[in-house]
């Protein structure tokens, strides 16, 4: 009885159009979510690469600083190398 009541309220062509529209919206939503997921993954990778590069730069800075400190220690206060 509910089916006949529903079919009298909404014509079959309108129900089919609504179904196609719903499928189109679902497809578009999935596509946008996939793009968002890919962009999020790319951002995470770039962040990790940036963090790794910062760590490498930090290590280089520490090594250069340590090298300079060693060089300073080998130079006497009068300016001659010991």
N, C-alpha and C positions, 0 to 999 in steps of 0.2 A: 504494500500500500504506500509506503514512503517513497519508493522508486517512482511510482506513477505521479505522486504529488510533486516530487522534485522535477520530473520531466515536464510537467505542465508549467512549472514556474520558470524554468530555464530551458530554452530550446536546445536541441542536440547540437546544432552548429555553434552555438555560444559556448557550450560545455567543451566542445572540441577545441575551439579557439583558446579558451582558458587553459586547457590542458597543454596546448602547444606553447602558450605564453609562459606557463609555469615551468615547462621543460627548458625553454630558452633562458629564463632567469636562473634556474638551477645550474645550467651549463656555464653561464656567464659568471655566476658566483664561484663555481669550482675553478674556473680559469683564473679569476682574480686572486683566489686563495693560493693557487699554485704559484702565481707570479710573486705574491707576497712572501711565500715560503722560500722561493728561490732568492729573492732579494735579501731576506733575513739571513739565509745561509751564506750568501756572498759577503754581507756585512760582517758576519761572525768571522769568516776567513780573513777578511782584510784587517779586522781588529786583532786577530791572533798574529798575523804576519807583522803588523805594526808593532805589537807588543814584543815580538821576538826581535825585530830590528832594533827597537829601543833598548832591549837587554844587551844585544851585541854592541851597540854604540856605548852603552854604559860600561860594559866590560872593557872595550877599547879605551875609553876615557880613564878608567881605573888603571889599566896597564900603562898608559902614557904617563899618568900622574905618578905612578910608582917609579917608572923609569926616570922621570924628571927629579924625583926626590933622591933617587940613587945618585944621579949625576950631581945634584947639589951637594950631597954629602961628600962626594969625592973632590969637590972644589974647596980649597981652603979660604978662610976669610980674607986673605990678602989677594985672592983672585987666581992663585996658581993651582994647578991640578995636583992633587996628592997622589 
